[in-house]
Structure formats: C-alpha cells, structure tokens
C-alpha cells in the first residue's frame, strides 16, 4: 500500500467515474479541490486504489489487491503502519467484489481488540459495520411534498464567508472546503438564523460538474422543528435554478437524515457496506 503521487490522480479518476455509486467526495480529492491522499498497490502500475478525504471518508476501489497490499491495508486499518491519523468511514466499490474481504478484515481486527490489544485508554474500539444509502432526486416528488410545508420562523440567508467561519458542528462547510474564499467561489449554502444565531445550515459538501452533494447540520435544540427541511429546500431550489443535480447519501441508521431525504424527494437507489475505522484500533 503505497502513497501515490498526483500524477496518478487522472488514472484513478477515470476508473472511479465508472462506479455506479456516489463518489463525489473521492473525486474532489483526485481533482485537487481539497487535500487528501491516494494509495495504490504498485508504485508504477497501480490497479487497486484507496482514496482518503480529509473529513475522514475513504473509498477502496479497483481490482482486488495483491496479498502484499492486503496485509499493508490491515496494518493501515489497525494503526500498525502509523499512516492513519483520524477516524475513517470506509466504503468499497464494487461492493460485491470487496465485501467478503472487508468483512474479514473487520473480523480479524475486532478479534485482536477483543483479546485485549486495544489502547489502554479505551480498551480498544472495534470496527463498526453499517449501511450507506445513495439516493436519486425526484423533482416531481419534491415539488408535491413542498406544497404542504409551512416555513418555520427565522431568517433564511445565504451562507457567506463570515458564516462559513462561524458555523459549528460535526458537518459544516469548513471540513469540506479549503477555506472561506474557496467555498464562496465554488460552493453554495443557506443558513437559517434564530435570534441572529445559526440554527441550521445546508451547504454543498462537494460540487463537481453538474452535481452538488448536500451537507446538513442543525443545532440540537432546533432538530425536529422544520429548520433542516427549510435550509435543504432552499439549497435544492438553488440547484434547480442553476441546472444542478442535488445529491444525497447517508448511513441507513441515521434516521433523521434518511427521513429528511425522503421528505425532500430523494429515493433510495443503492446500498453498500460502510465501516467506521476508529483511530485507536491497535
């Protein structure tokens, strides 16, 4: 498992774009829109790729890796290699080709943790397996549902550079764009203010070609109030006005995000395994 130079990004991108799943986060790395890393199974002729987004999302794709790559990947996942510096959320494509092996890696690593080889501070966190859902946007379904929605109280504004810096939470623009100027020039977002303070924000976590992936964050006290729907609806309307396709993906067990997607006119289209790789898995 070798870190590849940017010269290999176009080759990896060409292969990546053959995938049926949402790969916008990985494309943003390979297009150098954000920092990130690309690993491969060979320094000159790679056929297996692993791309890591700075937010922690990662994608394994290409041909099944050689035994040497597989061993190096296990050492990467467990932290033995010292290359991994944050928690990752891993998916693999095609899932059918990789699932048996990635499941076996999870079992091997979790077995070692359960034997007491985890860190002293935590006792060793285990790899968690969930399901990632990709959606397709249904414009007619969105329009029908929107007719019955009453906008919540508050002030809806475009997310500018000042708000970019001020927004707090686990899913906010700063984690997906180089800086405020980058977001202002290439991204888009809307924030609903309550009492002058941000209550909910929807923004482009990735924008590539005619596709815009939606990120959403709502302050805990305003969840379930319709704020999330309002800001997402504003961003979807922006997409439709600019001939952009809104994109949504989330974990199936994230019920809030899943239900919101369906209310906004998104239809589930594809599911695949999704693995949480804790940093302190050693």
Secondary structure as UniProt FT lines:
FT   STRAND          2..3
FT   HELIX           6..8
FT   HELIX           9..16
FT   TURN            17..18
FT   HELIX           24..30
FT   TURN            31..32
FT   STRAND          36..40
FT   STRAND          48..53
FT   TURN            54..55
FT   STRAND          57..62
FT   HELIX           67..78
FT   TURN            79..81
FT   STRAND          88..93
FT   HELIX           95..112
FT   HELIX           113..117
FT   TURN            120..122
FT   STRAND          128..137
FT   HELIX           139..146
FT   TURN            147..148
FT   STRAND          155..158
FT   HELIX           161..166
FT   HELIX           173..175
FT   HELIX           180..186
FT   STRAND          189..194
FT   TURN            195..196
FT   STRAND          197..208
FT   TURN            209..210
FT   STRAND          211..218
FT   HELIX           220..222
FT   TURN            223..226
FT   HELIX           227..241
FT   TURN            242..243
FT   STRAND          245..247
FT   STRAND          249..251
FT   TURN            252..253
FT   HELIX           255..263
FT   TURN            264..265
FT   STRAND          266..277
FT   TURN            279..280
//
